[in-house]
């Protein structure tokens, strides 16, 4: 039996990277024969140690780095959101979102996109009067108004405070559900990757060293046992030792490496993650 047309369309590869190599100056290869396929509608998160080349890969897919060797196939309809919103300060919020749209209904499309991210009341505002979360939502609207087949997110939540980050993650989850672009999300946050993505990749020594299929129902919660199992696997891949809550207190105090957050900060982390699950469930 043939797959449903919508499903078949989603399975079609939109990103195909083969033998990608990139170095800077006379330095070592940061990307070193990297292969990657991302299918239509797939949400992929990319983890890796600092300096492993995550942003270099994202910039290559965005077409911002034209120097690498190898084969890169990406759709023309793609958009990027960075850690900082990069809005043009002398254009109103709606005009930032409409920027580059060539159709007569550009303003209407910008307004619709801003409404989707909850910014209908800030259409005429100047970017510098927006809060950090609002500015990042405007950046998301600017990306989505182009109806990209590929959405590239370079640590888009990293500069936001904890609660705004949770809300914005929930917003990205619901925008993705509504529009279904393929997404590549660069992040340092294992839990964020597992909350949002279908696949989590780990970049290591210039290649995709680990490719984890996240077979958890949505919305996800970090307290689910299966979530914790995947989290442990990813942390191991990243070379991070996990805290064992059953460990005796003396061992936690051992002056080796900082391994466990204090009990109170752990409780705070749990509370924040409960809020996260709620935010994602509501989104
Ligand atoms: N334009 C550049 N010129 C020289 N070196 C560069 C340039 N861009 C990146 N690099 C180097 O390439 C390596 C990979 O950088 P990249 O920003 O891709 O890593 P990353 O995994 O995104 O790091 P982080 O997680 O810290 O953001 C780093 O050693 C960086 O210094």
Boltz pocket constraint, residues with backbone or C-beta under 6 A from the ligand:
constraints:
  - pocket:
      binder: B
      contacts: [[A, 24], [A, 30], [A, 48], [A, 49], [A, 50], [A, 51], [A, 52], [A, 53], [A, 54], [A, 55], [A, 56], [A, 57]]
      max_distance: 6.0
